[in-house]
């Protein structure tokens, strides 16, 4: 049985694509590139154990610019592979 390993280059490039896409979306704030959907927790969840307080929060905002950034990142991966 062959165990598949995660290709870290793809993950890093996709994350870079999201960041660049988000940057482009905020730069062109009034254009269609900033249109998208946000989902996640509205307020963070706190776990108070008495001696330790843990705060959890998670939110993702996907815009058209971030989708374009991820697509470009995947095309770059195919070119360097």
Backbone as CSV, one residue per row, in Angstrom:
resi,resn,N_x,N_y,N_z,CA_x,CA_y,CA_z,C_x,C_y,C_z
1,UNK,0.834,-1.175,0.000,0.000,0.000,0.000,0.882,1.242,0.000
2,UNK,0.668,2.112,-0.951,1.483,3.309,-1.100,0.863,4.465,-0.314
3,UNK,1.661,5.072,0.522,1.200,6.194,1.332,1.544,7.486,0.596
4,UNK,0.528,8.294,0.338,0.783,9.559,-0.355,1.169,10.624,0.668
5,UNK,2.204,11.375,0.321,2.658,12.456,1.186,2.144,13.785,0.666
6,UNK,1.971,14.691,1.566,1.500,16.030,1.208,2.644,16.791,0.561
7,UNK,2.366,17.384,-0.565,3.368,18.180,-1.255,3.320,19.601,-0.686
8,UNK,4.290,19.937,0.132,4.304,21.205,0.840,4.454,22.398,-0.096
9,UNK,5.037,22.192,-1.240,5.192,23.290,-2.195,3.815,23.758,-2.671
10,UNK,2.917,22.828,-2.927,1.570,23.183,-3.374,0.839,23.959,-2.284
11,UNK,0.940,23.495,-1.049,0.256,24.164,0.054,0.784,25.581,0.245
12,UNK,2.099,25.745,0.202,2.695,27.072,0.368,2.292,27.989,-0.779
13,UNK,2.314,27.488,-2.002,1.926,28.309,-3.150,0.448,28.707,-3.093
14,UNK,-0.417,27.806,-2.653,-1.838,28.141,-2.528,-2.040,29.205,-1.459
15,UNK,-1.347,29.087,-0.330,-1.451,30.109,0.714,-0.922,31.461,0.232
16,UNK,0.182,31.436,-0.510,0.711,32.675,-1.086,-0.290,33.255,-2.085
17,UNK,-0.947,32.396,-2.859,-1.974,32.857,-3.798,-3.139,33.525,-3.093
18,UNK,-3.575,32.960,-1.946,-4.638,33.591,-1.169,-4.203,34.953,-0.644
19,UNK,-2.975,35.048,-0.153,-2.489,36.313,0.398,-2.375,37.371,-0.689
20,UNK,-1.804,37.005,-1.823,-1.672,37.962,-2.931,-3.049,38.365,-3.454
21,UNK,-3.958,37.403,-3.557,-5.318,37.716,-3.997,-6.033,38.640,-3.029
22,UNK,-5.833,38.425,-1.746,-6.444,39.300,-0.743,-5.863,40.713,-0.835
23,UNK,-4.559,40.793,-1.062,-3.916,42.101,-1.232,-4.484,42.825,-2.447
24,UNK,-4.635,42.124,-3.553,-5.197,42.727,-4.764,-6.645,43.150,-4.513
25,UNK,-7.401,42.333,-3.791,-8.786,42.672,-3.487,-8.918,43.912,-2.626
26,UNK,-8.009,44.101,-1.683,-8.081,45.303,-0.853,-7.542,46.524,-1.596
27,UNK,-6.647,46.320,-2.532,-6.127,47.440,-3.325,-7.201,47.984,-4.262
28,UNK,-7.954,47.091,-4.893,-9.064,47.483,-5.763,-10.373,47.277,-5.002
29,UNK,-10.570,48.052,-3.954,-11.672,47.839,-3.023,-13.046,48.038,-3.655
30,UNK,-13.173,48.934,-4.599,-14.472,49.238,-5.195,-14.765,48.430,-6.457
31,UNK,-13.921,47.478,-6.810,-14.140,46.727,-8.049,-14.787,45.377,-7.747
32,UNK,-15.079,44.635,-8.805,-15.692,43.321,-8.668,-14.729,42.302,-8.067
33,UNK,-13.431,42.586,-8.064,-12.453,41.645,-7.523,-12.603,41.438,-6.027
34,UNK,-13.205,42.388,-5.345,-13.367,42.298,-3.899,-14.680,41.620,-3.502
35,UNK,-15.461,41.176,-4.473,-16.720,40.490,-4.183,-16.420,39.067,-3.724
36,UNK,-17.064,38.643,-2.643,-16.835,37.292,-2.166,-17.685,36.955,-0.967
37,UNK,-17.305,35.891,-0.301,-18.049,35.374,0.832,-17.109,35.128,1.994
38,UNK,-17.547,35.455,3.202,-16.772,35.197,4.411,-17.544,34.198,5.268
39,UNK,-16.814,33.257,5.844,-17.448,32.318,6.762,-16.460,31.941,7.858
40,UNK,-16.998,31.515,8.964,-16.195,31.159,10.128,-16.903,31.568,11.401
41,UNK,-16.151,31.758,12.467,-16.706,32.154,13.749,-16.779,33.678,13.820
42,UNK,-17.941,34.204,14.212,-18.079,35.654,14.347,-17.330,36.181,15.556
43,UNK,-17.397,35.460,16.642,-16.657,35.855,17.838,-15.826,34.655,18.300
44,UNK,-14.662,34.921,18.875,-13.816,33.798,19.293,-14.426,33.015,20.449
45,UNK,-14.089,31.745,20.513,-14.542,30.858,21.582,-13.443,30.789,22.626
46,UNK,-13.812,30.979,23.888,-12.830,30.936,24.966,-13.065,29.718,25.836
47,UNK,-11.971,29.047,26.163,-11.994,27.905,27.068,-11.169,28.283,28.296
48,UNK,-11.861,28.481,29.427,-11.211,28.902,30.661,-11.032,27.684,31.555
49,UNK,-9.780,27.275,31.759,-9.477,26.120,32.594,-9.051,26.517,34.005
50,UNK,-9.178,27.761,34.335,-8.786,28.234,35.652,-7.360,28.750,35.677
51,UNK,-6.432,27.937,35.266,-5.023,28.333,35.226,-4.564,28.687,33.821
52,UNK,-5.400,28.399,32.824,-5.048,28.629,31.434,-6.311,29.015,30.666
53,UNK,-6.223,30.054,29.887,-7.349,30.483,29.052,-6.936,30.327,27.595
54,UNK,-7.701,29.532,26.854,-7.445,29.318,25.432,-8.530,30.020,24.622
55,UNK,-8.119,30.717,23.590,-9.048,31.419,22.717,-8.909,30.866,21.307
56,UNK,-10.042,30.449,20.735,-10.060,29.882,19.396,-10.867,30.790,18.481
57,UNK,-10.352,31.039,17.310,-11.069,31.820,16.309,-10.648,31.392,14.917
58,UNK,-11.597,31.445,13.985,-11.310,31.016,12.622,-12.262,31.730,11.681
59,UNK,-11.712,32.382,10.662,-12.542,33.060,9.673,-11.824,33.033,8.330
60,UNK,-12.565,32.720,7.290,-12.025,32.679,5.934,-12.868,33.601,5.066
61,UNK,-12.193,34.428,4.277,-12.885,35.286,3.327,-12.345,34.975,1.936
62,UNK,-13.208,34.433,1.108,-12.829,34.071,-0.260,-13.425,35.099,-1.201
63,UNK,-12.563,35.744,-1.984,-13.000,36.735,-2.960,-12.598,36.266,-4.359
64,UNK,-13.071,36.976,-5.345,-12.701,36.654,-6.725,-11.203,36.837,-6.921
65,UNK,-10.638,37.857,-6.293,-9.195,38.089,-6.407,-8.395,36.957,-5.774
66,UNK,-8.871,36.393,-4.661,-8.141,35.283,-4.046,-8.241,34.020,-4.894
67,UNK,-9.364,33.826,-5.557,-9.488,32.676,-6.468,-8.532,32.834,-7.643
68,UNK,-8.414,34.048,-8.155,-7.462,34.312,-9.242,-6.037,34.078,-8.749
69,UNK,-5.725,34.517,-7.535,-4.390,34.311,-6.960,-4.053,32.843,-6.794
70,UNK,-5.017,32.043,-6.331,-4.783,30.606,-6.178,-4.610,29.947,-7.540
71,UNK,-5.398,30.363,-8.518,-5.269,29.807,-9.868,-3.889,30.104,-10.444
72,UNK,-3.423,31.332,-10.264,-2.072,31.680,-10.733,-1.005,30.885,-9.994
73,UNK,-1.193,30.667,-8.696,-0.234,29.881,-7.918,-0.171,28.444,-8.426
74,UNK,-1.322,27.867,-8.739,-1.330,26.494,-9.259,-0.715,26.420,-10.654
75,UNK,-0.919,27.451,-11.477,-0.273,27.473,-12.794,1.239,27.592,-12.656
76,UNK,1.704,28.390,-11.708,3.136,28.509,-11.449,3.681,27.175,-10.969
77,UNK,2.938,26.470,-10.139,3.394,25.149,-9.668,3.542,24.173,-10.846
78,UNK,2.585,24.205,-11.751,2.677,23.307,-12.910,3.872,23.646,-13.786
79,UNK,4.228,24.933,-13.864,5.388,25.333,-14.674,6.706,24.926,-14.012
80,UNK,6.798,25.023,-12.682,8.064,24.676,-12.028,8.193,23.191,-11.771
81,UNK,7.141,22.441,-11.908,7.169,21.004,-11.683,7.586,20.279,-12.866
